[in-house]
């Protein structure tokens, strides 16, 4: 995948694949191209080179900022987006998402009154209305407190357990290590690494003088070794 913004190259022939039922984390410094890559995979932007193998109709997209309406209830938000997604049975889709996101008891609450964690679960439920086989999440746990993050990741992990391929970006590399089976490291629009968190740690450990204590330290050391 290649993406340019004027003279700036945001992505330089970056590729990735996600398997059903697995979580893949995209990590890297600010400006690495993480959101750009996800938005291309979601069909929001078009690449200047390369192609996306999966149709945007088969991908659920959840941006960092919740795409919901505060003056509508939880159920009304789901019903609105179910119609926009042209779900065959919007009411059935709403009921399914209320149960999946564990928001049945909040169905009549205004979205603006939800906690950050519940708002993000509603945001993800909206992205799942069309039952896509793959789900893209841009910084899903940003601004959540530890308890909200834990509950959110229980929800996301359960989605993977049902067979959904989940690709997420995060600045919390410990979160990537804990939940993702695979990580992709981006920096300045280049893919520097693709593999498991343990494999990234081994790459760093094999370099002379490495003293990485944990995955976060290994990640920082890896970027430094690659000149970032």
GUROSE-835400 format. One line per field, with one value per residue (C-alpha): residue number from 1; residue in three letters; x, y, z. Coordinates in nm, 2 decimals, always signed. Layout:
# GUROSE-835400
seq	NUM, ...
type	ALA, ...
east	X, ...
north	Y, ...
up	Z, ...
This chain:
# GUROSE-835400
seq	1, 2, 3, 4, 5, 6, 7, 8, 9, 10, 11, 12, 13, 14, 15, 16, 17, 18, 19, 20, 21, 22, 23, 24, 25, 26, 27, 28, 29, 30, 31, 32, 33, 34, 35, 36, 37, 38, 39, 40, 41, 42, 43, 44, 45, 46, 47, 48, 49, 50, 51, 52, 53, 54, 55, 56, 57, 58, 59, 60, 61, 62, 63, 64, 65, 66, 67, 68, 69, 70, 71, 72, 73, 74, 75, 76, 77, 78, 79, 80, 81, 82, 83, 84, 85, 86, 87, 88, 89, 90, 91, 92, 93, 94, 95, 96, 97, 98, 99, 100, 101, 102, 103, 104, 105, 106, 107, 108, 109, 110, 111, 112, 113, 114, 115, 116, 117, 118, 119, 120, 121, 122, 123, 124, 125, 126, 127, 128, 129, 130, 131, 132, 133, 134, 135, 136, 137, 138, 139, 140, 141, 142, 143, 144, 145, 146, 147, 148, 149, 150, 151, 152, 153, 154, 155, 156, 157, 158, 159, 160, 161, 162, 163, 164, 165, 166, 167, 168, 169, 170, 171, 172, 173, 174, 175, 176, 177, 178, 179, 180, 181, 182, 183, 184, 185, 186, 187, 188, 189, 190, 191, 192, 193, 194, 195, 196, 197, 198, 199, 200, 201, 202, 203, 204, 205, 206, 207, 208, 209, 210, 211, 212, 213, 214, 215, 216, 217, 218, 219, 220, 221, 222, 223, 224, 225, 226, 227, 228
type	UNK, UNK, UNK, UNK, UNK, UNK, UNK, UNK, UNK, UNK, UNK, UNK, UNK, UNK, UNK, UNK, UNK, UNK, UNK, UNK, UNK, UNK, UNK, UNK, UNK, UNK, UNK, UNK, UNK, UNK, UNK, UNK, UNK, UNK, UNK, UNK, UNK, UNK, UNK, UNK, UNK, UNK, UNK, UNK, UNK, UNK, UNK, UNK, UNK, UNK, UNK, UNK, UNK, UNK, UNK, UNK, UNK, UNK, UNK, UNK, UNK, UNK, UNK, UNK, UNK, UNK, UNK, UNK, UNK, UNK, UNK, UNK, UNK, UNK, UNK, UNK, UNK, UNK, UNK, UNK, UNK, UNK, UNK, UNK, UNK, UNK, UNK, UNK, UNK, UNK, UNK, UNK, UNK, UNK, UNK, UNK, UNK, UNK, UNK, UNK, UNK, UNK, UNK, UNK, UNK, UNK, UNK, UNK, UNK, UNK, UNK, UNK, UNK, UNK, UNK, UNK, UNK, UNK, UNK, UNK, UNK, UNK, UNK, UNK, UNK, UNK, UNK, UNK, UNK, UNK, UNK, UNK, UNK, UNK, UNK, UNK, UNK, UNK, UNK, UNK, UNK, UNK, UNK, UNK, UNK, UNK, UNK, UNK, UNK, UNK, UNK, UNK, UNK, UNK, UNK, UNK, UNK, UNK, UNK, UNK, UNK, UNK, UNK, UNK, UNK, UNK, UNK, UNK, UNK, UNK, UNK, UNK, UNK, UNK, UNK, UNK, UNK, UNK, UNK, UNK, UNK, UNK, UNK, UNK, UNK, UNK, UNK, UNK, UNK, UNK, UNK, UNK, UNK, UNK, UNK, UNK, UNK, UNK, UNK, UNK, UNK, UNK, UNK, UNK, UNK, UNK, UNK, UNK, UNK, UNK, UNK, UNK, UNK, UNK, UNK, UNK, UNK, UNK, UNK, UNK, UNK, UNK, UNK, UNK, UNK, UNK, UNK, UNK
east	+0.00, +0.13, -0.02, +0.10, -0.02, +0.14, +0.52, +0.49, +0.48, +0.26, +0.28, +0.56, +0.45, +0.30, +0.11, -0.06, -0.30, -0.52, -0.65, -1.00, -1.03, -0.70, -0.60, -0.33, -0.19, -0.04, +0.21, +0.45, +0.54, +0.31, +0.29, +0.39, +0.09, -0.13, -0.46, -0.39, -0.34, -0.66, -0.86, -0.75, -0.83, -1.18, -1.23, -1.24, -0.93, -0.79, -0.43, -0.20, -0.05, -0.13, -0.48, -0.70, -0.80, -1.11, -1.41, -1.50, -1.84, -1.66, -1.48, -1.62, -1.46, -1.44, -1.27, -1.11, -1.38, -1.72, -1.94, -2.27, -2.54, -2.55, -2.92, -3.03, -3.06, -2.84, -3.11, -3.19, -2.83, -2.81, -3.13, -3.02, -2.69, -2.86, -3.07, -2.77, -2.59, -2.91, -2.94, -3.22, -3.39, -3.28, -3.47, -3.31, -2.97, -3.03, -3.13, -2.82, -2.58, -2.74, -2.68, -2.33, -2.22, -2.39, -2.59, -2.94, -3.00, -2.88, -3.09, -3.32, -3.04, -2.92, -2.58, -2.45, -2.50, -2.29, -1.95, -1.65, -1.63, -2.00, -1.98, -1.68, -1.86, -2.16, -1.92, -1.78, -2.14, -2.22, -1.92, -2.04, -2.40, -2.33, -2.16, -1.83, -1.56, -1.30, -1.30, -1.07, -1.02, -0.83, -0.70, -1.00, -0.90, -0.77, -0.90, -1.05, -0.96, -0.80, -1.13, -1.31, -1.01, -1.03, -1.40, -1.35, -1.08, -1.29, -1.55, -1.30, -1.14, -1.48, -1.54, -1.21, -1.33, -1.64, -1.41, -1.38, -1.04, -0.95, -0.69, -0.63, -0.39, -0.26, +0.01, -0.02, +0.24, +0.18, -0.18, -0.05, +0.17, -0.12, -0.40, -0.25, -0.11, +0.06, +0.21, +0.30, +0.55, +0.52, +0.76, +0.76, +0.52, +0.74, +0.66, +0.97, +0.84, +0.56, +0.54, +0.45, +0.54, +0.78, +0.95, +1.00, +1.16, +1.39, +1.50, +1.61, +1.77, +1.98, +2.15, +2.47, +2.44, +2.06, +1.92, +1.54, +1.36, +1.01, +0.81, +0.78, +1.16, +1.21, +0.99, +1.17, +1.51, +1.39, +1.29, +1.63, +1.81, +1.62, +1.71, +1.37
north	+0.00, +0.34, +0.68, +1.03, +1.36, +1.61, +1.56, +1.36, +0.98, +0.86, +0.49, +0.32, -0.02, -0.14, -0.47, -0.68, -0.96, -1.07, -1.42, -1.50, -1.51, -1.33, -0.99, -0.79, -0.47, -0.18, +0.01, +0.29, +0.65, +0.94, +1.01, +0.65, +0.61, +0.39, +0.57, +0.63, +0.25, +0.16, +0.42, +0.28, -0.08, +0.05, +0.22, +0.57, +0.67, +0.54, +0.42, +0.58, +0.24, -0.12, -0.26, -0.39, -0.75, -0.73, -0.52, -0.24, -0.40, -0.69, -0.46, -0.29, +0.05, +0.21, +0.54, +0.68, +0.94, +0.77, +0.80, +0.82, +1.08, +1.20, +1.31, +0.96, +0.66, +0.36, +0.16, +0.46, +0.49, +0.13, +0.14, +0.44, +0.29, -0.05, +0.13, +0.31, -0.03, -0.16, -0.45, -0.68, -0.67, -0.36, -0.45, -0.79, -0.63, -0.39, -0.67, -0.87, -0.58, -0.49, -0.84, -0.87, -0.54, -0.61, -0.28, -0.43, -0.25, +0.08, +0.06, +0.35, +0.58, +0.88, +0.81, +1.13, +0.99, +0.68, +0.62, +0.63, +0.25, +0.20, +0.47, +0.29, -0.05, +0.12, +0.26, -0.09, -0.24, +0.01, -0.11, -0.47, -0.42, -0.56, -0.86, -0.80, -1.08, -0.82, -0.52, -0.22, -0.02, +0.30, +0.36, +0.18, +0.23, +0.58, +0.80, +0.51, +0.43, +0.09, -0.07, +0.05, -0.07, -0.41, -0.45, -0.32, -0.57, -0.85, -0.75, -0.72, -1.06, -1.22, -1.09, -1.26, -1.57, -1.57, -1.57, -1.19, -1.08, -0.77, -0.52, -0.23, +0.06, +0.16, +0.37, +0.14, -0.12, -0.32, -0.35, -0.48, -0.74, -0.85, -0.90, -0.93, -1.25, -1.04, -0.69, -0.47, -0.19, +0.12, +0.42, +0.71, +0.51, +0.20, -0.15, -0.23, -0.56, -0.81, -1.10, -1.20, -0.98, -1.25, -1.25, -0.87, -0.92, -1.19, -0.96, -0.70, -0.95, -1.09, -0.75, -0.70, -0.48, -0.50, -0.47, -0.46, -0.54, -0.59, -0.55, -0.17, -0.14, -0.39, -0.18, +0.14, -0.03, -0.18, +0.17, +0.31, +0.03, +0.11, +0.48, +0.61
up	+0.00, -0.09, +0.02, -0.06, +0.07, -0.17, -0.14, +0.18, +0.15, +0.44, +0.35, +0.16, +0.03, +0.35, +0.36, +0.63, +0.66, +0.95, +1.01, +1.13, +1.51, +1.56, +1.70, +1.51, +1.66, +1.46, +1.67, +1.61, +1.69, +1.62, +1.25, +1.16, +0.93, +1.15, +1.11, +0.73, +0.69, +0.87, +0.69, +0.35, +0.46, +0.56, +0.22, +0.37, +0.17, -0.16, -0.19, -0.44, -0.51, -0.42, -0.35, -0.07, -0.12, +0.10, +0.00, +0.24, +0.28, +0.46, +0.70, +1.01, +1.08, +1.42, +1.43, +1.74, +1.79, +1.85, +1.54, +1.72, +1.81, +2.17, +2.15, +2.04, +2.27, +2.24, +2.05, +1.83, +1.73, +1.64, +1.45, +1.25, +1.15, +1.08, +0.82, +0.68, +0.65, +0.48, +0.72, +0.60, +0.95, +1.14, +1.46, +1.47, +1.41, +1.70, +1.93, +1.84, +1.90, +2.23, +2.35, +2.20, +2.35, +2.68, +2.64, +2.67, +3.00, +2.85, +2.53, +2.63, +2.76, +2.57, +2.42, +2.57, +2.92, +2.87, +3.03, +2.81, +2.81, +2.72, +2.45, +2.29, +2.31, +2.13, +1.88, +1.81, +1.80, +1.52, +1.33, +1.37, +1.25, +0.90, +1.06, +0.89, +0.91, +0.99, +1.23, +1.23, +1.55, +1.57, +1.93, +2.08, +2.44, +2.43, +2.71, +2.91, +3.27, +3.36, +3.45, +3.14, +2.93, +3.08, +3.01, +2.66, +2.58, +2.72, +2.46, +2.18, +2.27, +2.27, +1.92, +1.81, +1.99, +1.76, +1.45, +1.38, +1.25, +1.46, +1.36, +1.60, +1.64, +1.98, +2.15, +2.45, +2.35, +2.67, +2.55, +2.21, +2.39, +2.61, +2.36, +2.01, +1.86, +1.59, +1.58, +1.29, +1.36, +1.15, +1.15, +0.90, +0.68, +0.66, +0.79, +1.00, +1.16, +1.14, +1.38, +1.73, +2.03, +2.15, +1.81, +1.83, +2.18, +2.04, +1.75, +2.00, +2.24, +1.96, +1.91, +2.11, +2.42, +2.43, +2.78, +2.71, +3.03, +2.89, +2.56, +2.58, +2.63, +2.35, +2.12, +2.20, +2.15, +1.82, +1.69, +1.80, +1.63, +1.31, +1.34, +1.47
